[in-house]
């Protein structure tokens, strides 16, 4: 019998062993919806004052954004995480960027052909599957949306790289 893995329990055990600032940071990464300091402290297993101090620091560097002061509430700063993803992509060589872009555009073309529409938002799951297979179409649509976001990121990095090289080659 294959071993079973409890990802949540594994994450909790790893989190419990981490220093307080790391625990607050890991909780902060999961704040897709605004959450109060008291709840963040509870999840990070620290005092509210400690959670507040770390959340304020994370907000200062852009990881979190303050949503309200009373009660003090924070959520992930999605623009920060988008910036980080683009910065990591910028470290790739031009050849690697082209290769990834080619793979993703091929995948995008396959989805367009499969569903006969040019955009994942235009897919009608019930037209493409019986009721018992609708979830498979939803998964495809979700993957297609992810492919599109990745293409947009790669293209933004490529354009920035092109713009930067053009501005460096212009005479002063």
One Martini backbone bead per residue (centre of mass of N, CA, C, O) as a GRO file, in nm:
protein
  172
    1UNK     BB    1   0.096   0.037   0.023
    2UNK     BB    2   0.071   0.356  -0.017
    3UNK     BB    3   0.159   0.642   0.098
    4UNK     BB    4   0.029   0.905   0.282
    5UNK     BB    5  -0.044   1.257   0.245
    6UNK     BB    6  -0.050   1.544   0.469
    7UNK     BB    7  -0.011   1.855   0.381
    8UNK     BB    8  -0.130   2.019   0.615
    9UNK     BB    9   0.026   1.880   0.845
   10UNK     BB   10   0.306   1.935   0.731
   11UNK     BB   11   0.282   2.244   0.730
   12UNK     BB   12   0.224   2.280   1.034
   13UNK     BB   13   0.485   2.150   1.138
   14UNK     BB   14   0.678   2.342   0.989
   15UNK     BB   15   0.562   2.605   1.106
   16UNK     BB   16   0.612   2.546   1.413
   17UNK     BB   17   0.943   2.542   1.365
   18UNK     BB   18   0.939   2.827   1.294
   19UNK     BB   19   0.996   3.131   1.301
   20UNK     BB   20   0.793   3.391   1.349
   21UNK     BB   21   0.845   3.551   1.085
   22UNK     BB   22   0.796   3.302   0.905
   23UNK     BB   23   0.506   3.243   0.991
   24UNK     BB   24   0.385   3.512   0.904
   25UNK     BB   25   0.473   3.496   0.610
   26UNK     BB   26   0.319   3.233   0.537
   27UNK     BB   27   0.046   3.350   0.600
   28UNK     BB   28   0.059   3.595   0.409
   29UNK     BB   29   0.065   3.424   0.143
   30UNK     BB   30  -0.260   3.340   0.214
   31UNK     BB   31  -0.392   3.645   0.181
   32UNK     BB   32  -0.646   3.680  -0.036
   33UNK     BB   33  -0.797   3.783   0.207
   34UNK     BB   34  -0.885   3.971   0.438
   35UNK     BB   35  -0.711   4.002   0.762
   36UNK     BB   36  -0.675   3.991   1.088
   37UNK     BB   37  -0.444   4.002   1.326
   38UNK     BB   38  -0.568   3.789   1.514
   39UNK     BB   39  -0.575   3.567   1.291
   40UNK     BB   40  -0.279   3.569   1.217
   41UNK     BB   41  -0.173   3.501   1.497
   42UNK     BB   42  -0.316   3.234   1.523
   43UNK     BB   43  -0.188   3.096   1.269
   44UNK     BB   44   0.122   3.177   1.377
   45UNK     BB   45   0.156   3.149   1.679
   46UNK     BB   46   0.108   3.449   1.810
   47UNK     BB   47   0.104   3.756   1.888
   48UNK     BB   48  -0.047   4.038   1.788
   49UNK     BB   49   0.205   4.224   1.810
   50UNK     BB   50   0.387   4.047   1.637
   51UNK     BB   51   0.211   4.038   1.385
   52UNK     BB   52   0.199   4.341   1.342
   53UNK     BB   53   0.500   4.393   1.300
   54UNK     BB   54   0.532   4.200   1.055
   55UNK     BB   55   0.308   4.318   0.875
   56UNK     BB   56   0.423   4.600   0.852
   57UNK     BB   57   0.686   4.513   0.720
   58UNK     BB   58   0.550   4.372   0.475
   59UNK     BB   59   0.415   4.635   0.381
   60UNK     BB   60   0.672   4.808   0.340
   61UNK     BB   61   0.782   4.587   0.108
   62UNK     BB   62   0.490   4.476  -0.046
   63UNK     BB   63   0.353   4.200   0.036
   64UNK     BB   64   0.151   4.378   0.180
   65UNK     BB   65  -0.181   4.516   0.243
   66UNK     BB   66  -0.356   4.758   0.376
   67UNK     BB   67  -0.708   4.780   0.446
   68UNK     BB   68  -0.727   4.841   0.764
   69UNK     BB   69  -0.728   4.985   1.099
   70UNK     BB   70  -1.042   4.915   1.192
   71UNK     BB   71  -0.937   4.667   1.184
   72UNK     BB   72  -0.642   4.534   1.141
   73UNK     BB   73  -0.579   4.477   0.786
   74UNK     BB   74  -0.475   4.212   0.554
   75UNK     BB   75  -0.315   4.151   0.229
   76UNK     BB   76  -0.212   4.055  -0.048
   77UNK     BB   77   0.019   4.177  -0.294
   78UNK     BB   78  -0.020   4.101  -0.614
   79UNK     BB   79   0.182   4.296  -0.754
   80UNK     BB   80   0.432   4.183  -0.616
   81UNK     BB   81   0.408   3.888  -0.730
   82UNK     BB   82   0.417   3.970  -1.023
   83UNK     BB   83   0.690   4.105  -1.017
   84UNK     BB   84   0.851   3.853  -0.927
   85UNK     BB   85   0.787   3.680  -1.172
   86UNK     BB   86   0.914   3.876  -1.381
   87UNK     BB   87   1.199   3.879  -1.259
   88UNK     BB   88   1.255   3.579  -1.301
   89UNK     BB   89   1.216   3.585  -1.610
   90UNK     BB   90   1.447   3.798  -1.666
   91UNK     BB   91   1.678   3.573  -1.609
   92UNK     BB   92   1.634   3.470  -1.873
   93UNK     BB   93   1.699   3.385  -2.165
   94UNK     BB   94   1.603   3.440  -2.478
   95UNK     BB   95   1.573   3.140  -2.551
   96UNK     BB   96   1.396   3.063  -2.308
   97UNK     BB   97   1.167   3.254  -2.369
   98UNK     BB   98   1.097   3.142  -2.648
   99UNK     BB   99   1.040   2.851  -2.560
  100UNK     BB  100   0.810   2.913  -2.364
  101UNK     BB  101   0.633   3.067  -2.563
  102UNK     BB  102   0.596   2.835  -2.765
  103UNK     BB  103   0.460   2.636  -2.573
  104UNK     BB  104   0.220   2.822  -2.493
  105UNK     BB  105   0.110   2.885  -2.780
  106UNK     BB  106   0.049   2.592  -2.845
  107UNK     BB  107  -0.152   2.549  -2.615
  108UNK     BB  108  -0.346   2.771  -2.697
  109UNK     BB  109  -0.412   2.654  -2.978
  110UNK     BB  110  -0.531   2.389  -2.873
  111UNK     BB  111  -0.768   2.516  -2.724
  112UNK     BB  112  -0.895   2.663  -2.962
  113UNK     BB  113  -0.948   2.405  -3.121
  114UNK     BB  114  -1.112   2.240  -2.917
  115UNK     BB  115  -1.336   2.495  -2.861
  116UNK     BB  116  -1.374   2.718  -3.099
  117UNK     BB  117  -1.219   2.954  -2.948
  118UNK     BB  118  -1.024   3.252  -2.846
  119UNK     BB  119  -1.144   3.224  -2.543
  120UNK     BB  120  -1.198   3.099  -2.229
  121UNK     BB  121  -1.463   3.271  -2.167
  122UNK     BB  122  -1.626   3.130  -2.425
  123UNK     BB  123  -1.672   2.873  -2.276
  124UNK     BB  124  -1.910   2.604  -2.294
  125UNK     BB  125  -1.928   2.331  -2.108
  126UNK     BB  126  -2.207   2.205  -2.210
  127UNK     BB  127  -2.110   2.187  -2.519
  128UNK     BB  128  -1.837   1.988  -2.440
  129UNK     BB  129  -2.018   1.819  -2.224
  130UNK     BB  130  -2.122   1.620  -2.016
  131UNK     BB  131  -2.221   1.641  -1.699
  132UNK     BB  132  -1.985   1.435  -1.597
  133UNK     BB  133  -1.750   1.633  -1.770
  134UNK     BB  134  -1.737   1.939  -1.689
  135UNK     BB  135  -1.486   1.952  -1.507
  136UNK     BB  136  -1.278   1.914  -1.736
  137UNK     BB  137  -1.340   2.182  -1.872
  138UNK     BB  138  -1.276   2.364  -1.632
  139UNK     BB  139  -0.979   2.279  -1.617
  140UNK     BB  140  -0.905   2.377  -1.896
  141UNK     BB  141  -0.981   2.674  -1.855
  142UNK     BB  142  -0.787   2.723  -1.625
  143UNK     BB  143  -0.532   2.653  -1.783
  144UNK     BB  144  -0.571   2.859  -2.008
  145UNK     BB  145  -0.554   3.107  -1.825
  146UNK     BB  146  -0.267   3.048  -1.733
  147UNK     BB  147  -0.136   3.058  -2.008
  148UNK     BB  148  -0.210   3.353  -2.066
  149UNK     BB  149  -0.058   3.479  -1.825
  150UNK     BB  150   0.221   3.373  -1.911
  151UNK     BB  151   0.233   3.513  -2.181
  152UNK     BB  152   0.211   3.801  -2.072
  153UNK     BB  153   0.469   3.792  -1.904
  154UNK     BB  154   0.669   3.723  -2.129
  155UNK     BB  155   0.601   3.967  -2.305
  156UNK     BB  156   0.678   4.184  -2.099
  157UNK     BB  157   0.974   4.099  -2.079
  158UNK     BB  158   1.045   4.127  -2.375
  159UNK     BB  159   0.969   4.427  -2.404
  160UNK     BB  160   1.159   4.533  -2.186
  161UNK     BB  161   1.417   4.430  -2.314
  162UNK     BB  162   1.385   4.585  -2.580
  163UNK     BB  163   1.363   4.867  -2.455
  164UNK     BB  164   1.634   4.864  -2.300
  165UNK     BB  165   1.819   4.816  -2.551
  166UNK     BB  166   1.725   5.068  -2.708
  167UNK     BB  167   1.804   5.283  -2.489
  168UNK     BB  168   2.114   5.203  -2.485
  169UNK     BB  169   2.161   5.261  -2.810
  170UNK     BB  170   2.108   5.545  -2.769
  171UNK     BB  171   2.199   5.849  -2.802
  172UNK     BB  172   2.281   6.116  -2.570
   0.00000   0.00000   0.00000
